[in-house]
Amino acid sequence: MLIDFKDEDFDSKIKNEDVSVIQFSAAWCGPCKAIAPILNDLASERDILVAKVDTDANTMHAARLGVRGIPALFLFRNGTMVDNKSGMMSKAALTAWVDNHMTADDF
């Protein structure tokens, strides 16, 4: 299930996770709504944290990470950002992106 994050709990929730996928989105964003079921599937199929941050209500991390368009997906390993993508992605593309980083040595 896709978890909602707020600015104040962002860092504490991802720092102890092996792999985290965070979607920066907004309620009014059509592509953000379209990718949500794909992210929910990913959360149920992989042992990873999958969350979303509403950029209208939580601006601090979006600004810190340089989010300029949504949906923006950020992949973290042990709290460190290792990759990001912008825009809508198919389930196959999203799964391949995540799986690549789950097996890669990003550090």
Secondary structure in CASP SS format (residue, H / E / C, confidence):
PFRMAT SS
TARGET T0000
AUTHOR 0000-0000-0000
METHOD secondary structure of the structure
MODEL  1
M C 1.00
L C 1.00
I E 1.00
D E 1.00
F E 1.00
K C 1.00
D H 1.00
E H 1.00
D H 1.00
F H 1.00
D H 1.00
S H 1.00
K H 1.00
I H 1.00
K C 1.00
N C 1.00
E C 1.00
D C 1.00
V E 1.00
S E 1.00
V E 1.00
I E 1.00
Q E 1.00
F E 1.00
S E 1.00
A C 1.00
A C 1.00
W C 1.00
C C 1.00
G H 1.00
P H 1.00
C H 1.00
K H 1.00
A H 1.00
I H 1.00
A H 1.00
P H 1.00
I H 1.00
L H 1.00
N H 1.00
D H 1.00
L H 1.00
A H 1.00
S H 1.00
E H 1.00
R C 1.00
D C 1.00
I C 1.00
L E 1.00
V E 1.00
A E 1.00
K E 1.00
V E 1.00
D E 1.00
T C 1.00
D C 1.00
A C 1.00
N C 1.00
T C 1.00
M H 1.00
H H 1.00
A H 1.00
A H 1.00
R H 1.00
L H 1.00
G C 1.00
V C 1.00
R C 1.00
G C 1.00
I C 1.00
P C 1.00
A E 1.00
L E 1.00
F E 1.00
L E 1.00
F E 1.00
R E 1.00
N C 1.00
G C 1.00
T E 1.00
M E 1.00
V E 1.00
D E 1.00
N E 1.00
K E 1.00
S E 1.00
G C 1.00
M C 1.00
M C 1.00
S C 1.00
K H 1.00
A H 1.00
A H 1.00
L H 1.00
T H 1.00
A H 1.00
W H 1.00
V H 1.00
D H 1.00
N H 1.00
H H 1.00
M H 1.00
T H 1.00
A C 1.00
D C 1.00
D C 1.00
F C 1.00
END
